[in-house]
Amino acid sequence: MNVQRLNAIREVLASTAVASQDELRRKLRRRGIDVTQATLSRDIHELQLMKGPRGYSLPDGMKAMPAAEAAEIDDQPPSLAEMIDSLGLRARQAINQVVVNTVMGGAQPIAAALDRSGWPEIIGTIAGDDTVLVICPDQRLAGEVQTRLRKMLEA
């Protein structure tokens, strides 16, 4: 299991930015790997991960993509799926609205990502600290938005 977990950590870090141990733990859990904070700390030490302004990264010898490709990706804001994966907790429908619960401080980035997404079902968003209110034209479209967000949360 240790080798499988370490490989999963490498894959996660090669494909997406990870700002904290808790975020990494959630991403691993979504891959079916439950890990304690203590075990994750040991894994981070064993993999010699570095933490910088953008979060954890693999040591130079383990780069997963060419620097030019990584720089191109860094210029783009994170996708909605990445934001939901990193910060989202759950989505619930309330008539023609969807309430998205996030980690503390996660609502603003998710609301911005929803606004950038261009989903025609969304009229607008309002973000607090850990909650995003997504406003849709009607109940049916709110149900579609909730379904799409829940699929992202489960991925």
N, CA and C atoms as an extended XYZ file, in Angstrom:
465
Properties=species:S:1:pos:R:3:atomname:S:1:resname:S:1:resid:I:1 pbc="F F F"
N         0.831       -1.198        0.000 N   MET     1
C         0.000        0.000        0.000 CA  MET     1
C         0.871        1.256        0.000 C   MET     1
N         2.015        1.215        0.676 N   ASN     2
C         2.892        2.378        0.744 CA  ASN     2
C         3.332        2.817       -0.653 C   ASN     2
N         3.759        1.875       -1.484 N   VAL     3
C         4.211        2.206       -2.839 CA  VAL     3
C         3.044        2.763       -3.644 C   VAL     3
N         1.875        2.159       -3.515 N   GLN     4
C         0.691        2.629       -4.235 CA  GLN     4
C         0.335        4.056       -3.807 C   GLN     4
N         0.398        4.321       -2.510 N   ARG     5
C         0.075        5.646       -1.988 CA  ARG     5
C         1.091        6.680       -2.479 C   ARG     5
N         2.371        6.334       -2.441 N   LEU     6
C         3.406        7.256       -2.907 CA  LEU     6
C         3.243        7.559       -4.399 C   LEU     6
N         2.916        6.545       -5.180 N   ASN     7
C         2.670        6.753       -6.612 CA  ASN     7
C         1.462        7.652       -6.838 C   ASN     7
N         0.418        7.462       -6.026 N   ALA     8
C        -0.782        8.296       -6.147 CA  ALA     8
C        -0.451        9.751       -5.818 C   ALA     8
N         0.390        9.977       -4.808 N   ILE     9
C         0.803       11.338       -4.458 CA  ILE     9
C         1.558       11.961       -5.627 C   ILE     9
N         2.465       11.203       -6.219 N   ARG    10
C         3.214       11.714       -7.383 CA  ARG    10
C         2.258       12.091       -8.520 C   ARG    10
N         1.274       11.223       -8.795 N   GLU    11
C         0.319       11.484       -9.878 CA  GLU    11
C        -0.497       12.746       -9.607 C   GLU    11
N        -0.962       12.892       -8.360 N   VAL    12
C        -1.754       14.073       -8.008 CA  VAL    12
C        -0.935       15.338       -8.213 C   VAL    12
N         0.285       15.344       -7.694 N   LEU    13
C         1.124       16.545       -7.798 CA  LEU    13
C         1.563       16.830       -9.230 C   LEU    13
N         1.668       15.789      -10.049 N   ALA    14
C         2.054       15.985      -11.444 CA  ALA    14
C         0.918       16.593      -12.262 C   ALA    14
N        -0.323       16.422      -11.799 N   SER    15
C        -1.455       16.867      -12.603 CA  SER    15
C        -2.140       18.124      -12.092 C   SER    15
N        -1.906       18.502      -10.824 N   THR    16
C        -2.627       19.645      -10.272 CA  THR    16
C        -1.854       20.264       -9.120 C   THR    16
N        -2.128       21.529       -8.855 N   ALA    17
C        -1.505       22.218       -7.721 CA  ALA    17
C        -2.182       21.762       -6.430 C   ALA    17
N        -1.386       21.606       -5.377 N   VAL    18
C        -1.907       21.194       -4.079 CA  VAL    18
C        -1.320       22.138       -3.036 C   VAL    18
N        -2.180       22.920       -2.390 N   ALA    19
C        -1.716       23.966       -1.489 CA  ALA    19
C        -1.449       23.490       -0.063 C   ALA    19
N        -2.099       22.399        0.360 N   SER    20
C        -1.959       21.984        1.758 CA  SER    20
C        -2.018       20.464        1.893 C   SER    20
N        -1.593       19.990        3.053 N   GLN    21
C        -1.681       18.551        3.320 CA  GLN    21
C        -3.128       18.097        3.331 C   GLN    21
N        -4.018       18.920        3.885 N   ASP    22
C        -5.428       18.539        3.936 CA  ASP    22
C        -6.003       18.397        2.529 C   ASP    22
N        -5.615       19.302        1.632 N   GLU    23
C        -6.070       19.217        0.246 CA  GLU    23
C        -5.538       17.937       -0.412 C   GLU    23
N        -4.279       17.622       -0.168 N   LEU    24
C        -3.692       16.402       -0.714 CA  LEU    24
C        -4.400       15.168       -0.158 C   LEU    24
N        -4.707       15.194        1.119 N   ARG    25
C        -5.405       14.071        1.750 CA  ARG    25
C        -6.778       13.871        1.111 C   ARG    25
N        -7.507       14.973        0.831 N   ARG    26
C        -8.824       14.863        0.180 CA  ARG    26
C        -8.704       14.313       -1.231 C   ARG    26
N        -7.684       14.772       -1.971 N   LYS    27
C        -7.494       14.279       -3.340 CA  LYS    27
C        -7.169       12.786       -3.331 C   LYS    27
N        -6.387       12.348       -2.359 N   LEU    28
C        -6.086       10.921       -2.248 CA  LEU    28
C        -7.341       10.132       -1.878 C   LEU    28
N        -8.145       10.686       -0.971 N   ARG    29
C        -9.380       10.006       -0.566 CA  ARG    29
C       -10.306        9.822       -1.759 C   ARG    29
N       -10.354       10.809       -2.650 N   ARG    30
C       -11.185       10.690       -3.855 CA  ARG    30
C       -10.671        9.615       -4.788 C   ARG    30
N        -9.413        9.238       -4.622 N   ARG    31
C        -8.822        8.138       -5.402 CA  ARG    31
C        -8.927        6.817       -4.641 C   ARG    31
N        -9.629        6.826       -3.512 N   GLY    32
C        -9.820        5.603       -2.743 CA  GLY    32
C        -8.715        5.300       -1.754 C   GLY    32
N        -7.882        6.297       -1.446 N   ILE    33
C        -6.772        6.088       -0.514 CA  ILE    33
C        -7.008        6.959        0.719 C   ILE    33
N        -7.379        6.321        1.831 N   ASP    34
C        -7.528        7.032        3.089 CA  ASP    34
C        -6.187        7.044        3.798 C   ASP    34
N        -5.774        8.225        4.230 N   VAL    35
C        -4.473        8.361        4.866 CA  VAL    35
C        -4.590        9.355        6.019 C   VAL    35
N        -3.892        9.075        7.111 N   THR    36
C        -3.892        9.998        8.236 CA  THR    36
C        -2.916       11.131        7.961 C   THR    36
N        -3.050       12.204        8.715 N   GLN    37
C        -2.159       13.348        8.551 CA  GLN    37
C        -0.731       12.940        8.876 C   GLN    37
N        -0.538       12.115        9.901 N   ALA    38
C         0.812       11.684       10.281 CA  ALA    38
C         1.469       10.865        9.171 C   ALA    38
N         0.714        9.945        8.589 N   THR    39
C         1.257        9.132        7.491 CA  THR    39
C         1.565       10.010        6.287 C   THR    39
N         0.681       10.953        6.002 N   LEU    40
C         0.900       11.845        4.877 CA  LEU    40
C         2.163       12.690        5.100 C   LEU    40
N         2.381       13.146        6.313 N   SER    41
C         3.598       13.910        6.620 CA  SER    41
C         4.845       13.068        6.367 C   SER    41
N         4.793       11.800        6.775 N   ARG    42
C         5.936       10.906        6.525 CA  ARG    42
C         6.137       10.699        5.019 C   ARG    42
N         5.040       10.541        4.280 N   ASP    43
C         5.137       10.369        2.829 CA  ASP    43
C         5.741       11.610        2.170 C   ASP    43
N         5.325       12.777        2.612 N   ILE    44
C         5.857       14.029        2.059 CA  ILE    44
C         7.352       14.102        2.315 C   ILE    44
N         7.764       13.719        3.504 N   HIS    45
C         9.190       13.710        3.837 CA  HIS    45
C         9.935       12.674        2.980 C   HIS    45
N         9.366       11.484        2.857 N   GLU    46
C        10.011       10.422        2.076 CA  GLU    46
C        10.161       10.806        0.607 C   GLU    46
N         9.145       11.477        0.052 N   LEU    47
C         9.194       11.895       -1.351 CA  LEU    47
C        10.012       13.173       -1.541 C   LEU    47
N        10.448       13.765       -0.439 N   GLN    48
C        11.226       15.010       -0.461 CA  GLN    48
C        10.483       16.117       -1.217 C   GLN    48
N         9.169       16.205       -0.958 N   LEU    49
C         8.369       17.232       -1.607 CA  LEU    49
C         8.783       18.604       -1.098 C   LEU    49
N         8.650       19.586       -1.966 N   MET    50
C         8.964       20.958       -1.606 CA  MET    50
C         7.662       21.744       -1.559 C   MET    50
N         7.596       22.700       -0.638 N   LYS    51
C         6.408       23.549       -0.559 CA  LYS    51
C         6.828       24.979       -0.841 C   LYS    51
N         6.194       25.557       -1.841 N   GLY    52
C         6.471       26.930       -2.235 CA  GLY    52
C         5.195       27.729       -2.252 C   GLY    52
N         5.221       28.902       -2.870 N   PRO    53
C         4.042       29.767       -2.905 CA  PRO    53
C         2.835       29.122       -3.589 C   PRO    53
N         3.077       28.190       -4.510 N   ARG    54
C         1.976       27.510       -5.212 CA  ARG    54
C         1.633       26.172       -4.581 C   ARG    54
N         2.234       25.861       -3.446 N   GLY    55
C         1.926       24.611       -2.765 CA  GLY    55
C         3.022       23.586       -2.941 C   GLY    55
N         2.661       22.329       -2.796 N   TYR    56
C         3.626       21.236       -2.857 CA  TYR    56
C         4.035       20.947       -4.297 C   TYR    56
N         5.288       20.546       -4.459 N   SER    57
C         5.770       20.140       -5.778 CA  SER    57
C         6.762       19.001       -5.616 C   SER    57
N         6.913       18.259       -6.702 N   LEU    58
C         7.867       17.153       -6.720 CA  LEU    58
C         9.287       17.697       -6.824 C   LEU    58
N        10.274       16.961       -6.301 N   PRO    59
C        11.665       17.395       -6.486 CA  PRO    59
C        12.000       17.487       -7.968 C   PRO    59
N        13.013       18.277       -8.319 N   ASP    60
C        13.362       18.529       -9.720 CA  ASP    60
C        13.526       17.259      -10.539 C   ASP    60
N        14.054       16.211       -9.955 N   GLY    61
C        14.274       14.974      -10.683 CA  GLY    61
C        13.000       14.242      -11.042 C   GLY    61
N        11.864       14.679      -10.512 N   MET    62
C        10.601       13.973      -10.743 CA  MET    62
C         9.606       14.815      -11.520 C   MET    62
N        10.041       15.823      -12.212 N   LYS    63
C         9.118       16.658      -12.972 CA  LYS    63
C         8.318       15.802      -13.940 C   LYS    63
N         7.023       16.032      -13.978 N   ALA    64
C         6.158       15.203      -14.813 CA  ALA    64
C         5.933       15.801      -16.195 C   ALA    64
N         6.212       17.102      -16.347 N   MET    65
C         5.985       17.713      -17.650 CA  MET    65
C         7.094       18.718      -17.930 C   MET    65
N         7.348       18.991      -19.210 N   PRO    66
C         8.384       19.953      -19.550 CA  PRO    66
C         8.075       21.331      -18.965 C   PRO    66
N         9.127       22.095      -18.680 N   ALA    67
C         8.962       23.407      -18.058 CA  ALA    67
C         8.104       24.331      -18.918 C   ALA    67
N         8.270       24.298      -20.233 N   ALA    68
C         7.482       25.166      -21.121 CA  ALA    68
C         6.001       24.851      -21.003 C   ALA    68
N         5.685       23.569      -20.944 N   GLU    69
C         4.283       23.155      -20.813 CA  GLU    69
C         3.734       23.578      -19.453 C   GLU    69
N         4.522       23.409      -18.393 N   ALA    70
C         4.092       23.802      -17.051 CA  ALA    70
C         3.880       25.311      -16.984 C   ALA    70
N         4.755       26.098      -17.616 N   ALA    71
C         4.601       27.551      -17.609 CA  ALA    71
C         3.326       27.959      -18.331 C   ALA    71
N         3.007       27.261      -19.415 N   GLU    72
C         1.788       27.562      -20.166 CA  GLU    72
C         0.563       27.302      -19.292 C   GLU    72
N         0.587       26.217      -18.535 N   ILE    73
C        -0.521       25.880      -17.649 CA  ILE    73
C        -0.624       26.892      -16.526 C   ILE    73
N         0.519       27.339      -15.969 N   ASP    74
C         0.514       28.283      -14.856 CA  ASP    74
C        -0.110       29.614      -15.227 C   ASP    74
N        -0.084       29.994      -16.514 N   ASP    75
C        -0.653       31.258      -16.942 CA  ASP    75
C        -2.174       31.237      -16.928 C   ASP    75
N        -2.756       30.059      -16.918 N   GLN    76
C        -4.205       29.918      -16.947 CA  GLN    76
C        -4.751       29.817      -15.517 C   GLN    76
N        -5.916       30.431      -15.260 N   PRO    77
C        -6.518       30.233      -13.937 CA  PRO    77
C        -6.950       28.772      -13.807 C   PRO    77
N        -7.032       28.271      -12.578 N   PRO    78
C        -7.462       26.880      -12.403 CA  PRO    78
C        -8.859       26.673      -12.979 C   PRO    78
N        -9.082       25.483      -13.497 N   SER    79
C       -10.400       25.170      -14.058 CA  SER    79
C       -11.418       25.007      -12.937 C   SER    79
N       -12.674       25.056      -13.299 N   LEU    80
C       -13.733       24.850      -12.325 CA  LEU    80
C       -13.592       23.485      -11.675 C   LEU    80
N       -13.292       22.465      -12.471 N   ALA    81
C       -13.143       21.110      -11.920 CA  ALA    81
C       -12.013       21.068      -10.892 C   ALA    81
N       -10.896       21.741      -11.167 N   GLU    82
C        -9.786       21.774      -10.210 CA  GLU    82
C       -10.185       22.501       -8.935 C   GLU    82
N       -10.920       23.605       -9.074 N   MET    83
C       -11.351       24.367       -7.899 CA  MET    83
C       -12.314       23.552       -7.049 C   MET    83
N       -13.271       22.896       -7.700 N   ILE    84
C       -14.234       22.068       -6.969 CA  ILE    84
C       -13.504       20.920       -6.284 C   ILE    84
N       -12.581       20.293       -6.997 N   ASP    85
C       -11.821       19.177       -6.443 CA  ASP    85
C       -11.007       19.615       -5.230 C   ASP    85
N       -10.429       20.794       -5.290 N   SER    86
C        -9.561       21.270       -4.221 CA  SER    86
C       -10.327       21.861       -3.040 C   SER    86
N       -11.389       22.596       -3.323 N   LEU    87
C       -12.018       23.398       -2.284 CA  LEU    87
C       -13.466       23.027       -1.967 C   LEU    87
N       -14.129       22.326       -2.880 N   GLY    88
C       -15.549       22.036       -2.702 CA  GLY    88
C       -15.810       20.891       -1.736 C   GLY    88
N       -16.924       20.992       -1.017 N   LEU    89
C       -17.327       19.927       -0.089 CA  LEU    89
C       -18.626       19.262       -0.517 C   LEU    89
N       -19.645       20.075       -0.845 N   ARG    90
C       -20.919       19.495       -1.288 CA  ARG    90
C       -21.743       20.549       -2.014 C   ARG    90
N       -22.749       20.073       -2.750 N   ALA    91
C       -23.660       20.952       -3.483 CA  ALA    91
C       -25.080       20.472       -3.239 C   ALA    91
N       -25.945       21.430       -2.881 N   ARG    92
C       -27.345       21.102       -2.617 CA  ARG    92
C       -28.246       22.113       -3.312 C   ARG    92
N       -29.333       21.615       -3.861 N   GLN    93
C       -30.283       22.466       -4.569 CA  GLN    93
C       -31.304       23.024       -3.598 C   GLN    93
N       -31.671       24.303       -3.822 N   ALA    94
C       -32.754       24.954       -3.080 CA  ALA    94
C       -33.585       25.720       -4.103 C   ALA    94
N       -34.619       25.076       -4.583 N   ILE    95
C       -35.500       25.589       -5.624 CA  ILE    95
C       -34.682       25.939       -6.873 C   ILE    95
N       -34.533       27.235       -7.222 N   ASN    96
C       -33.787       27.598       -8.433 CA  ASN    96
C       -32.343       28.001       -8.113 C   ASN    96
N       -31.861       27.590       -6.952 N   GLN    97
C       -30.507       27.924       -6.533 CA  GLN    97
C       -29.768       26.667       -6.119 C   GLN    97
N       -28.444       26.752       -6.158 N   VAL    98
C       -27.600       25.670       -5.664 CA  VAL    98
C       -26.656       26.283       -4.640 C   VAL    98
N       -26.570       25.640       -3.492 N   VAL    99
C       -25.664       26.083       -2.437 CA  VAL    99
C       -24.458       25.153       -2.466 C   VAL    99
N       -23.288       25.738       -2.671 N   VAL   100
C       -22.043       24.970       -2.697 CA  VAL   100
C       -21.282       25.290       -1.413 C   VAL   100
N       -21.062       24.272       -0.596 N   ASN   101
C       -20.265       24.438        0.617 CA  ASN   101
C       -18.811       24.132        0.294 C   ASN   101
N       -17.912       24.941        0.837 N   THR   102
C       -16.490       24.814        0.547 CA  THR   102
C       -15.694       24.792        1.848 C   THR   102
N       -14.405       24.560        1.723 N   VAL   103
C       -13.525       24.728        2.871 CA  VAL   103
C       -13.481       26.217        3.194 C   VAL   103
N       -13.029       26.572        4.396 N   MET   104
C       -12.942       27.980        4.786 CA  MET   104
C       -12.081       28.740        3.770 C   MET   104
N       -12.599       29.858        3.280 N   GLY   105
C       -11.879       30.665        2.316 CA  GLY   105
C       -11.992       30.176        0.879 C   GLY   105
N       -12.743       29.119        0.641 N   GLY   106
C       -12.833       28.541       -0.692 CA  GLY   106
C       -13.961       29.063       -1.555 C   GLY   106
N       -14.872       29.828       -0.977 N   ALA   107
C       -16.052       30.247       -1.730 CA  ALA   107
C       -15.717       31.233       -2.853 C   ALA   107
N       -14.893       32.226       -2.583 N   GLN   108
C       -14.572       33.234       -3.601 CA  GLN   108
C       -13.925       32.607       -4.843 C   GLN   108
N       -12.898       31.746       -4.677 N   PRO   109
C       -12.299       31.145       -5.873 CA  PRO   109
C       -13.273       30.270       -6.662 C   PRO   109
N       -14.128       29.530       -5.961 N   ILE   110
C       -15.093       28.685       -6.668 CA  ILE   110
C       -16.124       29.545       -7.391 C   ILE   110
N       -16.593       30.607       -6.750 N   ALA   111
C       -17.553       31.499       -7.414 CA  ALA   111
C       -16.938       32.117       -8.660 C   ALA   111
N       -15.686       32.542       -8.564 N   ALA   112
C       -15.009       33.121       -9.728 CA  ALA   112
C       -14.877       32.081      -10.842 C   ALA   112
N       -14.547       30.847      -10.481 N   ALA   113
C       -14.425       29.781      -11.482 CA  ALA   113
C       -15.784       29.482      -12.121 C   ALA   113
N       -16.847       29.496      -11.329 N   LEU   114
C       -18.192       29.295      -11.889 CA  LEU   114
C       -18.542       30.437      -12.845 C   LEU   114
N       -18.206       31.660      -12.455 N   ASP   115
C       -18.489       32.800      -13.320 CA  ASP   115
C       -17.715       32.701      -14.638 C   ASP   115
N       -16.461       32.233      -14.579 N   ARG   116
C       -15.643       32.080      -15.788 CA  ARG   116
C       -16.088       30.903      -16.647 C   ARG   116
N       -16.771       29.942      -16.039 N   SER   117
C       -17.109       28.705      -16.748 CA  SER   117
C       -18.028       28.921      -17.938 C   SER   117
N       -18.836       29.943      -17.879 N   GLY   118
C       -19.738       30.225      -18.995 CA  GLY   118
C       -20.927       29.279      -19.078 C   GLY   118
N       -21.238       28.584      -17.986 N   TRP   119
C       -22.399       27.695      -18.002 CA  TRP   119
C       -23.655       28.536      -18.235 C   TRP   119
N       -24.420       28.260      -19.285 N   PRO   120
C       -25.617       29.068      -19.553 CA  PRO   120
C       -26.710       28.890      -18.495 C   PRO   120
N       -26.633       27.827      -17.707 N   GLU   121
C       -27.642       27.578      -16.666 CA  GLU   121
C       -27.469       28.507      -15.467 C   GLU   121
N       -26.342       29.206      -15.390 N   ILE   122
C       -26.044       30.030      -14.223 CA  ILE   122
C       -26.250       31.501      -14.555 C   ILE   122
N       -27.100       32.153      -13.769 N   ILE   123
C       -27.315       33.592      -13.921 CA  ILE   123
C       -26.203       34.358      -13.211 C   ILE   123
N       -25.824       33.882      -12.025 N   GLY   124
C       -24.775       34.546      -11.269 CA  GLY   124
C       -24.469       33.796       -9.991 C   GLY   124
N       -23.455       34.269       -9.287 N   THR   125
C       -23.050       33.648       -8.030 CA  THR   125
C       -22.851       34.724       -6.968 C   THR   125
N       -23.010       34.326       -5.727 N   ILE   126
C       -22.702       35.173       -4.574 CA  ILE   126
C       -21.872       34.312       -3.637 C   ILE   126
N       -20.715       34.831       -3.213 N   ALA   127
C       -19.816       34.040       -2.381 CA  ALA   127
C       -19.617       34.678       -1.018 C   ALA   127
N       -19.643       33.832       -0.009 N   GLY   128
C       -19.248       34.234        1.334 CA  GLY   128
C       -17.849       33.711        1.579 C   GLY   128
N       -17.614       33.187        2.768 N   ASP   129
C       -16.307       32.637        3.101 CA  ASP   129
C       -16.228       31.155        2.750 C   ASP   129
N       -17.282       30.409        3.094 N   ASP   130
C       -17.277       28.970        2.840 CA  ASP   130
C       -18.553       28.490        2.154 C   ASP   130
N       -19.293       29.427        1.552 N   THR   131
C       -20.544       29.082        0.880 CA  THR   131
C       -20.712       29.919       -0.383 C   THR   131
N       -21.108       29.249       -1.473 N   VAL   132
C       -21.408       29.938       -2.728 CA  VAL   132
C       -22.882       29.707       -3.040 C   VAL   132
N       -23.575       30.777       -3.330 N   LEU   133
C       -24.955       30.695       -3.795 CA  LEU   133
C       -24.933       30.845       -5.309 C   LEU   133
N       -25.400       29.808       -5.998 N   VAL   134
C       -25.441       29.799       -7.459 CA  VAL   134
C       -26.904       29.993       -7.860 C   VAL   134
N       -27.166       31.051       -8.608 N   ILE   135
C       -28.541       31.385       -8.977 CA  ILE   135
C       -28.793       30.971      -10.418 C   ILE   135
N       -29.878       30.209      -10.606 N   CYS   136
C       -30.260       29.690      -11.922 CA  CYS   136
C       -31.640       30.234      -12.281 C   CYS   136
N       -32.005       30.226      -13.564 N   PRO   137
C       -33.305       30.769      -13.974 CA  PRO   137
C       -34.502       29.982      -13.442 C   PRO   137
N       -34.344       28.659      -13.291 N   ASP   138
C       -35.477       27.868      -12.831 CA  ASP   138
C       -34.994       26.617      -12.090 C   ASP   138
N       -35.952       25.908      -11.532 N   GLN   139
C       -35.659       24.731      -10.717 CA  GLN   139
C       -34.988       23.613      -11.521 C   GLN   139
N       -35.434       23.388      -12.747 N   ARG   140
C       -34.868       22.324      -13.575 CA  ARG   140
C       -33.385       22.577      -13.856 C   ARG   140
N       -33.048       23.806      -14.234 N   LEU   141
C       -31.649       24.131      -14.525 CA  LEU   141
C       -30.783       24.076      -13.265 C   LEU   141
N       -31.369       24.454      -12.132 N   ALA   142
C       -30.630       24.332      -10.870 CA  ALA   142
C       -30.315       22.862      -10.591 C   ALA   142
N       -31.258       21.980      -10.905 N   GLY   143
C       -31.014       20.547      -10.738 CA  GLY   143
C       -29.875       20.059      -11.620 C   GLY   143
N       -29.806       20.574      -12.852 N   GLU   144
C       -28.713       20.198      -13.761 CA  GLU   144
C       -27.359       20.688      -13.233 C   GLU   144
N       -27.337       21.916      -12.705 N   VAL   145
C       -26.095       22.465      -12.152 CA  VAL   145
C       -25.658       21.641      -10.950 C   VAL   145
N       -26.605       21.321      -10.078 N   GLN   146
C       -26.277       20.509       -8.905 CA  GLN   146
C       -25.699       19.162       -9.332 C   GLN   146
N       -26.293       18.523      -10.311 N   THR   147
C       -25.815       17.224      -10.794 CA  THR   147
C       -24.390       17.333      -11.335 C   THR   147
N       -24.121       18.357      -12.137 N   ARG   148
C       -22.773       18.546      -12.695 CA  ARG   148
C       -21.747       18.783      -11.583 C   ARG   148
N       -22.105       19.613      -10.611 N   LEU   149
C       -21.179       19.907       -9.513 CA  LEU   149
C       -20.933       18.667       -8.652 C   LEU   149
N       -21.979       17.899       -8.396 N   ARG   150
C       -21.811       16.692       -7.595 CA  ARG   150
C       -20.902       15.672       -8.292 C   ARG   150
N       -21.019       15.576       -9.608 N   LYS   151
C       -20.125       14.677      -10.348 CA  LYS   151
C       -18.681       15.119      -10.187 C   LYS   151
N       -18.425       16.421      -10.215 N   MET   152
C       -17.076       16.932      -10.013 CA  MET   152
C       -16.574       16.633       -8.600 C   MET   152
N       -17.465       16.758       -7.628 N   LEU   153
C       -17.097       16.500       -6.234 CA  LEU   153
C       -16.748       15.024       -6.011 C   LEU   153
N       -17.400       14.151       -6.756 N   GLU   154
C       -17.183       12.714       -6.583 CA  GLU   154
C       -15.985       12.201       -7.390 C   GLU   154
N       -15.533       12.983       -8.369 N   ALA   155
C       -14.439       12.532       -9.230 CA  ALA   155
C       -13.119       12.409       -8.494 C   ALA   155
